[in-house]
C-alpha cells in the first residue's frame, strides 16, 4: 500500500509485543509462536540491538507449523521454502530475522515494495520528528502507520510539514478457508498462505486499494 516501507527498528524494544511473536491457528484455537530474546538492562535495548536467546525456537516453530498446517490445501507448495528458512538460518538479531521473513513473504505474495531500515536515515530528536524526518528524506507526502502510533504521533506537526497521515485499519478482512473453525482473524499471514496459496492476495486490503 506504500511506495517505500521503513523498518523502524532504531527505537526501544518492548516486551509482550508483536516484534518477537505471532499467532497461528490450531485445532484448539490460536497459539503463540514466540522467539526468545535476550533482554539487557532495566530499560531494554533498541530493537536492532536485540539478540535471540538461542536457535532452538527454529525447529520448535517449524514443527508446530507442520503439525497444524500439513493438511492445509497449499502447505506442500511452500513446505521446502519455509523449512529452509527455519532450519538453515542462524541469524542472531531479531530485527534481521524479521527483515528476512518480510522479504520472503513479499516474494511469495509478489510484493515489490522497496524496504529500508530506519538506520539508513538521519534520525532527529522527538518521536514524531524522527518519523517526519524520514518522510522528508524519502520525499514522502503521505505517512501510513499502524493505529498504535496514534498514542504518541503529533498529527498537527505533520500538517505543518505538509505530510498527510493515514492509519492502517486491520479490521473487517474477508474470511477465507481456514483449516479449523471458527474463523480467526488475528493470526500470521502464514495461515492465509498455507490455506489459500496463490489466491492469498485476493483477501488482502493492499491488493484491493
Secondary structure, DSSP 8 states (H G I E B T S, - for coil): --SEEEE--SSB--SSSSSSEEEEEETTEEEEEE--B---STT--BGGG-BBS-SHHHHHHHHHHHHHHTTSTTHHHHHHHHHHHHHS----BHHHHHHHHHHHHHHHHT---EEEEGGGS---SSHHHHHHHHHHHTT-SEEEEEGGGGGT--HHHHHHTT-EEEEE----------SSSS--SSS-HHHHHHHHGGGGGGG-GGGT-
